[in-house]
Amino acid sequence: MAYEQALVTGGAGFIGSHLVEALLGKGCGVNVIDDLSTGHLRNLARVKEHIAFFQGDIRDPERLAEAARGCDVVFHQAAVVSVPKTVKDPMESAQVNDLGTLRVLETARESGVRKAVLASSCAVYGDDPQLPKRETLPPRPKSPYAVHKLVGEFYARLYTDLYGLDTTCLRYFNVYGPRQDPFSPYSGVISIFMERAVRGEPPTIYGDGMQYRDFVFVEDVVQANLLAAEAETAAGKVYNVGTGAFVHIADVWKALCERMSLHSEPDFAPPREGDVRESVADVHRAREELGFEAQVSFAAGLDETLKWYKKHASAP
């Protein structure tokens, strides 16, 4: 293993908590920093005795330096992750996503961290009509969130070129799985649909339902992070993390209804500002350079996620 002690920013969140568990499973020591604004300590309940948890904001240099002490790799997951929220409040979200990411990179440099893996997003591609989305496409961000993620990529590359910090950015497509919080209006579509299905209530679909996404299961995203951290030729590069396949939003609800024997038509509303209509990943670069390939089918991932939501549906 290329590292012994890891820092996971946003480690009490959906993706971060799964990453924490995977790192512990590999025998790595883990520090977590999270301000718990969207993350939850319950996500770390199974591992809390085996990690060092720092409650704090990534913009706090002293707290972040404390959390990074002794670490040789940083997985940067902390962010304002909602596109609509960044549209509503671009200034505050930029403080976290732009300056927070810069603070993480600078702390990594000052602390002697060897590797930083950053969570980016397919949102950077915007509405470029070319499909599938390749890493070489010019970015066309349609939301402040997308701009934030693109800025993070530029900073990461700069820290590799200027300071020798080994950085890799992963452009997540639509991540789903257990622990994704459905109780926020800014949550991922699958988690919201799950919560509605379990309650027997119809969801709201923004648009006509024919828009589609490349849905990637959280375990596959974790594996991409681990591979990126160990890769020796990924410094300063960006990689798509998706499946290379897509599902229409309306078909997600249909699949859930079939699994739960529901007969419920969704409500439709106008498309939301900043949303992209079509998105699917070209996964060749990640496969060839990281050895990454998604292993969990959409059907299997949906089954696993639904199993978790049925168990936890009453826990807001």
C-alpha positions, 0 to 999 in steps of 0.5 A: 500500500502506498500510504499509511495515514489518510485524511478524509475531508467531509468524511462523515458524509455520504461518499466520505464515510464509505471511503473511511470504511474502505481505508480502514479495511485496507489497514490504513489509519484514518483522520476525518474532518467534517463540520457536520453541516450535511454529514452525520456522525451516524454514518461513522457509527461503525468505525468511530472507535478506529478513527480520529475525528475532528469536527471543524470547517476546512476553511479553519487553517489550524483545525485543518492542519491538526487533522492533516498532521501525520497524513501522507494522503488526503481525500478531499470530499468536503463541499457544498454539493448542491447545484441549486444551493450554489445557484441560490447562494453563489458567494457562500458556496464559493467560500467553501468550494473554492477557498476551502479546496485551496486551503486543503491543498495548501495544508497538504503542501505544508504538512508534507502530504504526498498525494491529494485526491480531489472530488470533482464533478461531471457538472464541469462539462455543462451542456456540451452536446458531445456524448459521451463526455470525455476529459478532453472536452472544453468545460462549459459550466452552467452553475456556480457549483460547476465553476467551483469544481473546475477551479479546484481542478485548476488549483490541483494541477497548479499545485502539482506543477508548482509545488510537486504535490501529487494531485488527481481529480475525479469527475464523479458522475451521479453517485448513489447508494446507502447513506445518501441523505434523502431529507434535503431538497438538494439531495441526489435524485435516487435518494429522494425517489427512494424516500418517496417510494418507501413512504408511498408518495409520488416524487417531483420530476423537474423536466419531462423525465427523459433527461438521463444520467450516468448513475455510479454506485458509491462502492465503485466511486470509493474504488476509484479513489483508492486506485487514484491514490495509488497510481504513480502516473496520475499526477495533475490529471483528471478522470471520469468516474462513471459507468459509461451507461445511462438511465432516464430519470423517469425510468428510475422511478419506474424501476422503483415502483416495480420493486415495491409494487407501487402504482404512482405517477410522478408530478412534473415541474419545470426544469431547474436552473443549472441542471444538465439534460444529458450526461454519460461518461467516457470511461476509457482514460480511467480504465487504461490509466487507473485500472478502474471499471465500475463493477456494480450494475444499476439494477444491483446498486438500486436493490442494495440502496433500496434495502438500506432505505427500507431499513432507515426510512424513519430516521431523518 
